[in-house]
Structures are given as C-alpha cells and as structure tokens.
C-alpha cells in the first residue's frame, strides 16, 4: 500500500478558476482553493515552483506540496490550522500564538479539561469507522436500515398517523413535529427598526427571521416579557431579581444580544454571557460598547423594543464547550434566590449541542428555561452524543430486528446531510458525492460540503429502497432521531418531573418543534425546556 494521505483525489479537484493568481493548493474540507498569495522559494525547482504564467504556485503554508523540497512542513501540534517546518517544531511552539491562547484558557477558573465529553449511555463496541467499512455494506442492508429509520420516526412523532415508510413524503416527515414561527409579532413590534438603530449586524434577513422566532418562543415560555398591550409582565415571570442569559455556541452573539435588550426593557437587571470557542468579527461586543451613542433619544411614551443602555452587563467567555464548567460561570455570576437563568443557542453546531447539554447537568437546578436550535447533525459523533441510551432503547422497542450502535449512528450522521441537499444534487443518483449548500453550514465555516462514499450516498439508498420521501425526507428523519435522543436526555436526566414538599407535582415541558419554515433554513428544529406552571424548572 502507498503512503496514506489526506489530500483529496485528483478526480475530485475542480479546475483552477480563470486567471487565478492565488495559491494553487486545494483545501478539501472547505472545497475551494487557498486564497493566500503565493511566494518565491529559493530552494524550489523552477519547473515545479512556477505555474504556466511564470508566477509562484504556492503560499508559505502549502510549500510542502512542492516536489523535492529540502524542508518539509507539517501541521502545528498545537493547532492544525497552520503548518510549521518539521525541523522547527520546538522553536515554533515556544512562540505559537494559538498555544499561548490555549494555555491562557487552561488557567481560567471555568476550564476543566474534557469535563463535558463522553456523552450519556453505554458506548458499546467503539472503533473508528472507515469509509471502506461502509462500502462493504450491501445495498439491501442499507435499505433495511433506511426503512427502520423512517418506521421509528413515524412511531415516535406521527402519533396515530403512521404510514408505510415507502409511501411517506418529505412533507409528511416534516409535519410530524409542529412548526411554530413566532417571528411576525416581533417584526410588528419593531425588531427590524431596533436592529437598524443599534447597527446590529444580524447576518441578513433569514438570520433575523430566525432570531425573531426564537425570541418569540422565549416570550411564549415566560423567559422574556410578553408583547401583550397594557402589560409588560407575564404570569409566568414572578421573579424581580436578575436575569442571566447564557448564549452557548454564541458566535457573534447577536441572538443573545437581542434577548438581553428585550429583558432590560422589562426592567430587570440583565447579565449576558456569550460562550464561544473561537473569536469572530462583527461581534455583539462592539454593539454593546457603542450602544450609548447609537440611538437618539425619543419623546415617545411607548417602551422601546430594545434597550442596550439600561441595567445590562455582559461578558464573553472564549472556551470550547468540551472544557467549560458552568458551575464556575454561575458561581462568578453571584446568583441569588430570585434570579433567573435562561440558556439559548441558535444553530448550535454538531456535537456542540451534546456538549452544552452535558454542561447543564451540574447546574440544572439553577436553569429557568432553555431553548437550543440544533444544527449540523452531520458533524455529530457517537462518543459525545448524550442520547445514546435513549436512541438504542427506542430501536430495541420499536424495531427489535434492527441493531443499533456506533455503526448505525454513523449512517444516521452521514444521511442527515441529505436535508440540505441542493435540488440539482437530488437528481444525481449513483454519484460518489452529494453536494450540500446551506447558509447555516457556511455560518460555521463548513461552506459547501461534499459527502463522500457511494455506498453511503443517500440518493442511492433512496433509489434502491424506492422511498417516496427522497433524500431530503430521509435526511430530516435522521436529524429528528438524533434530536430525539437529546430531547429524552433533557426529559429524563436534566429536568425530570419533581414532587415538592407540599405534595404538588410540577412537570417540565420538553418540546421539539420547527421554529421557522424550511425555506428560511433547513436546519430549523429547536429543543425547548420550561415549566408551564411557574416558568422555573425545579
């Protein structure tokens, strides 16, 4: 066998763009060419170093692709996003900015290495599942599993409207859980104008639409004040204390920013803590710093939609959710008895949802309400998945002849990407890859994703099984099964029903719903936890 390589196959690399003057290295996971400027290398052979135009071919990070190079570049051991000379690793690590940043994080009080990894439930037999193993699976075995996925989805979500998997449409699968888009009332109340006044970069109309609906759901569950005329309070909000809003996987933090601004309008002192593992541009931090000078004073008696100049404090915690101790975060927040804690996330990518749910376990008695919009199921993993036990149990109970473990979860993960397939790709059956385009994937730096492997190709399985739902329907069913395990973790581990000393039983509502239509984003599901009676989870 030849030397293993992580470079893409030559047949998969598209031709260079016309008049391309940048680096000629193709970045497989981003599905594009490197955009850095090429540079001269003194010891590089001219025939390999120069392109047909006579200009250099590669940038500094990709000079190792040149043939007969005397020095080889390898990924930095501290951060694989950049490369270093193999013979200078020790010297580089002494000055590497990413390593310094990592060591700085490790000294923070909230840092506990891998505290939230490991998921929940038995792992079973764990081994790295290679594409060759999936290729070895026969089509009829894949088809049987696809039908089991649809059958289980029906039994879990369709109630009495169970149909044969082969006749299910993509619309049937989508409608199995409710769609509650609450954005209209927020736009009518002045969200768009407030965003413009404060110069908030929401990310475009579709992202603003999603933020509006999530805010509407926060109002519905009592985490934010109602829009009802004549009252700025709701029956569900009894607290007069501080309101702490935790936005996990915050990115730029715009959803938490809007929620915090609405909370301040209600009159409660509000703390906003944005948790994100990496830095980003155009953050909410800038909006909050500039808030006092953004909005002009008005003479209207009506309360504003947002108030970012009132009793609002904020901070940003830069840490991977794998290592985040929420106990330390809440300890530093100095919570008192009447204070409320709301956890929210918009497009919490892949295993980030599982890590966030695991992080809530030590502080579950402090959480008042929780809403997590899931995303990027294709980059989940079995080891960190918190729904292992519940999904295995569901298959054993409803599809006893269908085994389920790490291998089957790998198929669920891969097939879930079918939800965001482009229309053109839907018709290209039997190819070695599927093309996926979705703004939520681009938001997480995944860009356009190509899912390799003909045997696991969702279109091929759909065709072989003659499934009416198509790749998008099967992909959506896979997503909802992954979210089902998370929903059960919320219900059974984090927030089970509690019996109080006075004999009353308080039941926590754990909902799974579509918060916008799939035309806004195909990644449109959210998990919501709240108490109907008091707005507080016991």
C-alpha positions as CSV (number, residue, x, y, z in Angstrom):
1,X,0.0,0.0,0.0
2,X,1.1,3.5,-0.7
3,X,1.7,6.2,1.9
4,X,-1.6,7.4,3.4
5,X,-2.6,10.9,2.5
6,X,-5.3,13.3,3.5
7,X,-5.2,15.0,0.1
8,X,-8.4,14.9,-2.0
9,X,-8.4,12.6,-5.0
10,X,-7.3,14.3,-8.2
11,X,-10.6,13.5,-9.9
12,X,-12.4,15.4,-7.2
13,X,-10.4,18.7,-7.5
14,X,-12.1,21.2,-9.8
15,X,-10.0,23.2,-12.3
16,X,-8.4,26.4,-11.2
17,X,-10.6,29.5,-11.6
18,X,-9.9,31.6,-14.6
19,X,-6.9,33.9,-14.2
20,X,-6.3,32.6,-10.7
21,X,-3.3,34.4,-9.1
22,X,-3.6,32.9,-5.6
23,X,-2.2,29.7,-4.1
24,X,-2.8,26.5,-6.2
25,X,-3.4,24.3,-3.1
26,X,-6.9,22.8,-2.9
27,X,-8.4,22.7,0.6
28,X,-10.5,19.6,0.8
29,X,-12.7,20.4,3.8
30,X,-13.5,23.9,2.5
31,X,-14.0,22.7,-1.1
32,X,-12.1,25.6,-2.5
33,X,-8.6,26.7,-3.4
34,X,-6.4,28.5,-0.9
35,X,-6.8,32.3,-1.2
36,X,-3.3,33.2,0.2
37,X,-0.8,34.9,-2.1
38,X,1.9,32.6,-3.4
39,X,5.6,33.4,-2.6
40,X,9.0,32.7,-4.0
41,X,11.1,29.9,-2.6
42,X,14.8,29.9,-3.2
43,X,15.4,26.2,-3.0
44,X,12.3,25.1,-5.0
45,X,12.8,23.7,-8.5
46,X,11.6,26.2,-11.1
47,X,9.6,23.6,-13.0
48,X,7.5,22.7,-10.0
49,X,7.6,26.1,-8.3
50,X,6.3,28.2,-11.1
51,X,2.9,28.0,-12.8
52,X,2.5,28.3,-16.6
53,X,2.2,32.1,-16.1
54,X,5.7,32.2,-14.6
55,X,4.3,33.2,-11.2
56,X,4.9,31.2,-7.9
57,X,2.4,28.4,-7.4
58,X,2.1,28.0,-3.6
59,X,1.8,30.1,-0.4
60,X,4.0,29.6,2.6
61,X,1.5,27.2,4.3
62,X,1.4,25.0,1.3
63,X,5.0,25.0,0.1
64,X,5.3,21.4,1.3
65,X,3.3,20.4,-1.7
66,X,6.3,21.2,-3.9
67,X,8.3,18.3,-5.1
68,X,11.9,17.7,-3.8
69,X,11.6,20.3,-1.1
70,X,14.6,20.1,1.3
71,X,12.4,21.1,4.3
72,X,9.0,19.6,5.0
73,X,6.1,21.5,6.6
74,X,3.7,19.7,8.9
75,X,0.6,20.8,10.9
76,X,1.3,22.6,14.1
77,X,0.9,20.2,17.0
78,X,-1.0,22.8,19.0
79,X,-3.3,23.9,16.2
80,X,-3.6,22.1,12.9
81,X,-5.0,25.2,11.1
82,X,-1.4,26.3,10.3
83,X,1.8,24.5,9.4
84,X,5.4,24.7,10.5
85,X,8.7,23.4,9.4
86,X,9.3,19.9,10.7
87,X,12.7,20.7,11.9
88,X,11.5,23.8,13.8
89,X,8.6,22.5,15.8
90,X,10.1,23.1,19.2
91,X,11.1,26.6,18.3
92,X,7.7,27.4,16.9
93,X,5.8,26.0,20.0
94,X,7.8,28.5,22.1
95,X,6.1,31.4,20.2
96,X,3.0,29.9,18.8
97,X,0.1,32.3,19.5
98,X,-2.5,29.5,19.4
99,X,-0.6,27.6,22.1
100,X,-0.3,30.7,24.2
101,X,-4.0,31.2,23.9
102,X,-4.8,27.6,24.8
103,X,-2.5,27.8,27.9
104,X,-4.2,31.0,28.9
105,X,-7.6,29.4,28.7
106,X,-6.4,26.5,30.9
107,X,-5.6,28.9,33.7
108,X,-9.2,30.2,33.8
109,X,-11.4,29.2,36.6
110,X,-14.1,27.8,34.2
111,X,-11.7,25.5,32.4
112,X,-12.0,21.8,33.2
113,X,-10.3,19.6,30.5
114,X,-12.9,17.4,28.8
115,X,-15.4,17.8,31.6
116,X,-18.4,17.6,29.2
117,X,-17.2,14.9,26.8
118,X,-18.2,11.3,26.9
119,X,-22.0,11.7,26.2
120,X,-24.5,9.6,28.1
121,X,-25.3,5.9,27.9
122,X,-23.3,2.8,27.0
123,X,-20.8,3.2,24.2
124,X,-20.8,-0.4,23.1
125,X,-18.0,-1.6,20.8
126,X,-16.2,1.5,19.7
127,X,-13.9,1.5,16.7
128,X,-13.0,4.1,14.1
129,X,-15.5,3.6,11.3
130,X,-13.7,3.9,7.9
131,X,-15.4,4.6,4.6
132,X,-14.3,1.2,3.4
133,X,-16.4,-0.4,6.1
134,X,-19.5,1.4,4.9
135,X,-18.7,0.5,1.3
136,X,-18.7,-3.2,2.4
137,X,-22.3,-3.0,3.5
138,X,-24.7,-4.4,0.9
139,X,-27.4,-2.1,-0.6
140,X,-30.2,-4.3,0.8
141,X,-28.8,-3.9,4.4
142,X,-28.6,-0.1,3.9
143,X,-32.1,-0.1,2.5
144,X,-33.4,-2.1,5.5
145,X,-31.8,0.4,7.9
146,X,-33.3,3.3,6.0
147,X,-36.7,1.8,6.3
148,X,-36.2,1.2,10.0
149,X,-35.2,4.9,10.4
150,X,-38.5,6.0,8.8
151,X,-40.5,3.5,10.7
152,X,-39.1,4.6,14.1
153,X,-39.6,8.2,13.1
154,X,-43.2,7.5,12.5
155,X,-43.7,5.7,15.8
156,X,-42.0,8.5,17.8
157,X,-43.5,11.5,16.1
158,X,-46.5,10.7,13.9
159,X,-48.9,9.6,16.7
160,X,-51.9,7.8,15.1
161,X,-51.0,8.8,11.5
162,X,-48.5,6.0,11.0
163,X,-47.8,5.2,7.3
164,X,-45.7,2.6,5.4
165,X,-42.2,4.0,5.1
166,X,-42.2,3.6,1.3
167,X,-45.2,5.9,0.8
168,X,-44.1,8.7,3.2
169,X,-43.4,12.0,1.6
170,X,-40.8,14.6,2.7
171,X,-43.7,16.8,3.7
172,X,-45.2,14.0,5.9
173,X,-41.9,13.7,7.7
174,X,-41.5,17.5,8.2
175,X,-45.1,17.8,9.5
176,X,-44.6,15.1,12.1
177,X,-43.5,17.7,14.5
178,X,-45.2,21.1,14.7
179,X,-44.0,24.3,13.1
180,X,-44.4,27.4,15.2
181,X,-42.9,30.5,13.6
182,X,-43.4,33.4,16.1
183,X,-41.4,36.0,14.1
184,X,-44.3,38.1,12.8
185,X,-45.2,39.6,16.2
186,X,-41.6,40.6,16.8
187,X,-41.3,42.3,13.4
188,X,-44.6,44.1,14.0
189,X,-43.3,45.2,17.4
190,X,-40.2,46.9,15.8
191,X,-37.4,44.3,15.8
192,X,-36.1,45.3,12.4
193,X,-36.1,49.0,13.2
194,X,-34.3,48.4,16.6
195,X,-31.7,46.3,14.8
196,X,-31.1,49.1,12.4
197,X,-31.0,51.8,15.1
198,X,-28.4,49.9,17.1
199,X,-26.4,49.0,13.9
200,X,-26.7,45.3,14.8
201,X,-25.3,43.0,12.1
202,X,-27.9,40.3,12.2
203,X,-26.4,38.3,9.3
204,X,-29.2,39.0,6.8
205,X,-32.9,38.7,6.6
206,X,-33.0,34.9,7.1
207,X,-30.9,35.1,10.2
208,X,-33.0,38.0,11.6
209,X,-36.2,35.9,10.9
210,X,-34.7,33.0,12.9
211,X,-33.7,35.3,15.8
212,X,-37.2,36.9,15.8
213,X,-38.9,33.5,16.1
214,X,-36.5,32.3,18.8
215,X,-37.2,35.5,20.8
216,X,-41.0,34.8,20.3
217,X,-40.5,31.4,21.8
218,X,-38.6,32.9,24.7
219,X,-41.7,35.1,25.3
220,X,-44.0,32.1,25.0
221,X,-42.3,30.1,27.7
222,X,-42.0,33.1,30.0
223,X,-38.3,33.7,29.7
224,X,-39.0,37.2,28.3
225,X,-41.8,39.7,28.8
226,X,-45.0,39.4,26.8
227,X,-45.9,41.7,23.9
228,X,-49.5,42.0,25.3
229,X,-50.7,45.5,25.3
230,X,-51.2,47.2,28.6
231,X,-48.8,45.0,30.4
232,X,-45.0,44.5,30.3
233,X,-45.2,41.4,32.6
234,X,-46.5,37.9,32.2
235,X,-48.0,35.5,34.7
236,X,-45.0,33.2,34.2
237,X,-42.4,35.8,35.3
238,X,-42.6,36.0,39.0
239,X,-39.0,37.0,39.7
240,X,-38.0,40.5,40.4
241,X,-34.3,39.6,40.5
242,X,-31.5,39.5,38.0
243,X,-31.9,37.8,34.6
244,X,-28.8,35.9,33.5
245,X,-28.8,34.9,29.8
246,X,-26.3,32.3,28.7
247,X,-25.8,32.1,24.9
248,X,-23.8,28.9,24.2
249,X,-22.0,28.5,20.9
250,X,-22.7,32.2,20.6
251,X,-20.6,33.0,17.6
252,X,-21.1,36.8,17.2
253,X,-23.7,36.7,19.9
254,X,-26.5,38.5,18.1
255,X,-29.4,36.3,19.4
256,X,-28.3,36.8,23.0
257,X,-27.9,40.5,22.4
258,X,-31.5,40.9,21.2
259,X,-32.8,38.7,24.1
260,X,-30.8,40.8,26.6
261,X,-32.0,44.1,25.2
262,X,-35.7,42.9,25.5
263,X,-35.1,41.8,29.1
264,X,-33.8,45.2,30.0
265,X,-36.9,46.8,28.6
266,X,-38.8,44.7,31.1
267,X,-36.9,46.4,33.9
268,X,-34.9,43.6,35.3
269,X,-31.1,43.9,35.7
270,X,-29.7,41.6,33.0
271,X,-26.4,39.8,32.6
272,X,-25.4,38.4,29.1
273,X,-22.7,35.9,29.0
274,X,-21.7,34.8,25.5
275,X,-19.8,31.5,25.3
276,X,-17.8,30.6,22.1
277,X,-14.7,28.6,21.4
278,X,-13.3,30.9,18.7
279,X,-13.2,34.6,18.0
280,X,-15.2,36.2,15.3
281,X,-15.6,39.6,13.6
282,X,-18.6,41.9,13.9
283,X,-19.4,40.7,17.4
284,X,-22.2,41.9,19.7
285,X,-19.5,43.2,21.9
286,X,-18.9,46.1,19.6
287,X,-22.7,46.9,19.5
288,X,-22.8,46.9,23.3
289,X,-19.8,49.2,23.6
290,X,-21.3,51.6,21.1
291,X,-24.9,51.4,22.4
292,X,-24.9,54.7,24.3
293,X,-24.1,56.7,21.2
294,X,-26.1,54.7,18.6
295,X,-29.8,55.5,19.4
296,X,-31.1,59.1,19.6
297,X,-33.4,60.0,22.4
298,X,-37.2,59.9,21.6
299,X,-40.1,61.7,23.2
300,X,-42.5,58.7,22.8
301,X,-44.0,57.2,25.9
302,X,-44.0,53.7,24.4
303,X,-41.2,51.5,25.7
304,X,-38.5,50.7,23.0
305,X,-38.2,47.3,21.5
306,X,-34.6,47.0,22.7
307,X,-32.8,48.8,25.5
308,X,-29.0,48.2,25.4
309,X,-28.3,51.3,27.6
310,X,-30.1,50.2,30.7
311,X,-29.0,47.9,33.5
312,X,-27.2,45.4,31.2
313,X,-23.8,43.9,31.9
314,X,-22.1,41.5,29.5
315,X,-19.0,39.3,29.1
316,X,-17.6,36.9,26.6
317,X,-16.1,33.5,27.6
318,X,-13.8,32.0,25.0
319,X,-13.7,28.3,25.7
320,X,-14.6,25.1,23.9
321,X,-17.8,23.6,25.4
322,X,-15.8,20.4,26.0
323,X,-13.9,22.1,28.8
324,X,-16.5,24.6,30.1
325,X,-17.5,24.4,33.8
326,X,-20.9,26.2,34.0
327,X,-20.7,25.8,37.8
328,X,-17.8,28.2,37.8
329,X,-19.5,30.6,35.5
330,X,-22.7,30.7,37.7
331,X,-20.6,31.0,40.8
332,X,-18.9,34.1,39.5
333,X,-22.3,35.5,38.5
334,X,-23.3,35.7,42.2
335,X,-26.9,34.4,41.6
336,X,-29.5,34.9,44.3
337,X,-32.7,33.1,45.1
338,X,-35.0,35.1,42.8
339,X,-32.6,35.3,39.9
340,X,-33.5,33.6,36.6
341,X,-31.1,31.8,34.2
342,X,-32.0,31.3,30.5
343,X,-29.9,29.2,28.2
344,X,-30.2,29.7,24.5
345,X,-28.4,28.9,21.3
346,X,-29.1,29.5,17.6
347,X,-27.5,26.9,15.3
348,X,-25.5,25.0,17.9
349,X,-23.2,23.1,15.6
350,X,-23.0,19.3,15.7
351,X,-21.7,17.8,18.9
352,X,-21.8,21.3,20.4
353,X,-25.4,20.6,21.4
354,X,-24.4,17.4,23.2
355,X,-21.6,19.2,25.0
356,X,-23.9,22.0,26.0
357,X,-26.5,19.7,27.4
358,X,-23.8,17.8,29.3
359,X,-22.5,21.1,30.7
360,X,-26.0,21.9,32.1
361,X,-26.1,18.8,34.3
362,X,-24.2,20.2,37.3
363,X,-26.3,23.4,37.3
364,X,-29.7,22.1,36.2
365,X,-31.4,23.3,39.4
366,X,-30.4,26.8,38.5
367,X,-31.8,26.8,35.0
368,X,-35.1,28.6,34.5
369,X,-35.6,27.9,30.8
370,X,-33.7,26.6,27.8
371,X,-34.0,26.8,24.1
372,X,-31.4,25.2,21.8
373,X,-31.7,25.4,18.0
374,X,-29.7,22.4,16.7
375,X,-27.6,22.4,13.5
376,X,-25.0,20.5,11.5
377,X,-26.0,17.0,12.5
378,X,-23.5,15.6,10.0
379,X,-20.7,16.5,12.3
380,X,-22.0,14.9,15.5
381,X,-20.2,11.9,17.0
382,X,-21.2,8.8,18.9
383,X,-18.7,9.3,21.7
384,X,-20.1,12.7,22.8
385,X,-23.8,12.0,22.0
386,X,-26.0,12.3,25.1
387,X,-28.9,10.4,23.6
388,X,-27.1,7.0,23.1
389,X,-29.1,5.1,25.7
390,X,-32.5,6.6,24.6
391,X,-32.0,6.0,20.9
392,X,-30.8,2.4,21.4
393,X,-33.8,1.8,23.6
394,X,-36.1,3.3,21.0
395,X,-34.8,1.0,18.3
396,X,-35.0,-2.1,20.5
397,X,-38.6,-1.3,21.5
398,X,-40.0,-0.3,18.1
399,X,-37.6,-2.1,15.6
400,X,-36.4,-5.1,17.5
401,X,-34.9,-6.8,14.5
402,X,-32.7,-3.7,13.7
403,X,-29.5,-3.5,15.7
404,X,-28.3,0.0,16.6
405,X,-24.9,1.2,17.8
406,X,-21.9,3.2,16.7
407,X,-22.0,2.0,13.1
408,X,-25.7,2.7,12.6
409,X,-25.3,6.2,14.3
410,X,-22.5,6.9,11.7
411,X,-25.0,6.2,9.0
412,X,-27.6,8.5,10.7
413,X,-25.0,11.2,10.9
414,X,-24.0,10.9,7.3
415,X,-27.5,10.7,5.9
416,X,-28.7,13.6,8.0
417,X,-26.9,15.9,5.5
418,X,-29.5,15.0,2.9
419,X,-31.8,17.5,4.5
420,X,-29.8,20.4,3.0
421,X,-29.1,18.9,-0.4
422,X,-29.4,21.2,-3.4
423,X,-32.1,20.5,-6.0
424,X,-29.6,19.6,-8.7
425,X,-27.9,17.1,-6.5
426,X,-31.2,15.4,-5.6
427,X,-31.3,14.1,-9.2
428,X,-27.7,12.9,-9.5
429,X,-28.2,9.4,-8.3
430,X,-25.3,6.9,-8.0
431,X,-22.6,9.6,-7.9
432,X,-19.7,9.4,-5.4
433,X,-20.7,12.5,-3.5
434,X,-23.6,14.7,-2.6
435,X,-23.4,18.5,-2.8
436,X,-24.9,20.4,0.0
437,X,-25.4,24.2,0.3
438,X,-26.9,25.9,3.3
439,X,-26.2,29.3,4.9
440,X,-26.1,27.7,8.4
441,X,-23.2,25.5,7.3
442,X,-21.4,28.5,5.9
443,X,-22.0,30.3,9.2
444,X,-20.0,27.6,10.9
445,X,-17.2,27.7,8.4
446,X,-18.1,24.5,6.7
447,X,-19.0,26.2,3.4
448,X,-20.2,23.8,0.7
449,X,-19.9,20.3,1.9
450,X,-19.3,17.2,-0.2
451,X,-20.2,13.9,1.5
452,X,-18.0,11.2,0.0
453,X,-18.7,7.5,-0.4
454,X,-21.0,6.0,-3.0
455,X,-22.3,3.2,-0.8
456,X,-23.5,5.6,1.9
457,X,-24.8,8.0,-0.7
458,X,-28.3,8.9,0.5
459,X,-29.7,9.3,-3.0
460,X,-28.5,5.8,-4.0
461,X,-30.2,4.3,-0.9
462,X,-33.4,6.2,-1.5
463,X,-33.5,4.9,-5.1
464,X,-32.7,1.3,-4.1
465,X,-35.4,1.4,-1.5
466,X,-37.9,3.3,-3.7
467,X,-38.6,5.7,-0.9
468,X,-41.0,8.5,-1.9
469,X,-39.6,10.9,0.7
470,X,-36.4,11.3,-1.2
471,X,-33.0,12.2,0.2
472,X,-34.3,15.3,2.0
473,X,-37.1,13.3,3.7
474,X,-34.8,10.6,4.9
475,X,-32.2,13.1,6.0
476,X,-34.7,15.0,8.0
477,X,-35.9,11.8,9.7
478,X,-32.2,11.1,10.7
479,X,-31.9,14.6,12.1
480,X,-35.0,14.2,14.2
481,X,-34.0,10.8,15.6
482,X,-30.6,12.4,16.7
483,X,-32.6,15.2,18.3
484,X,-35.0,12.7,19.9
485,X,-32.1,11.3,22.0
486,X,-31.3,14.8,23.1
487,X,-34.9,15.5,24.0
488,X,-35.0,12.4,26.2
489,X,-31.8,13.4,27.9
490,X,-33.5,16.7,28.7
491,X,-36.6,15.0,30.0
492,X,-35.1,12.1,31.9
493,X,-31.7,13.4,33.1
494,X,-31.7,17.1,33.2
495,X,-35.2,18.1,34.1
496,X,-37.4,15.2,35.2
497,X,-40.7,15.9,36.9
498,X,-40.3,16.8,40.5
499,X,-42.6,16.4,43.6
500,X,-42.5,19.3,46.0
501,X,-42.7,19.1,49.8
502,X,-46.3,20.3,49.7
503,X,-47.2,17.3,47.6
504,X,-47.7,19.1,44.3
505,X,-46.0,17.7,41.2
506,X,-44.5,20.1,38.7
507,X,-44.0,18.8,35.2
508,X,-41.4,20.2,32.9
509,X,-42.3,20.7,29.3
510,X,-39.7,19.4,26.8
511,X,-40.7,20.3,23.3
512,X,-39.2,19.6,19.9
513,X,-40.5,21.9,17.2
514,X,-39.7,23.7,14.0
515,X,-39.3,27.4,14.8
516,X,-39.2,28.6,11.2
517,X,-40.2,27.1,7.8
518,X,-37.6,25.0,6.0
519,X,-37.4,27.7,3.3
520,X,-35.8,30.0,5.9
521,X,-33.3,27.3,6.9
522,X,-33.5,23.5,6.6
523,X,-31.8,23.4,10.0
524,X,-35.0,24.6,11.6
525,X,-35.5,22.4,14.7
526,X,-35.3,23.6,18.3
527,X,-35.4,21.9,21.7
528,X,-37.3,23.9,24.3
529,X,-37.5,23.2,28.1
530,X,-39.7,25.1,30.5
531,X,-42.2,24.7,33.3
532,X,-45.8,25.6,32.4
533,X,-46.7,26.5,36.0
534,X,-44.0,28.9,37.2
535,X,-41.6,29.4,34.4
536,X,-38.9,27.7,36.5
537,X,-37.5,24.2,36.1
538,X,-37.3,22.6,39.5
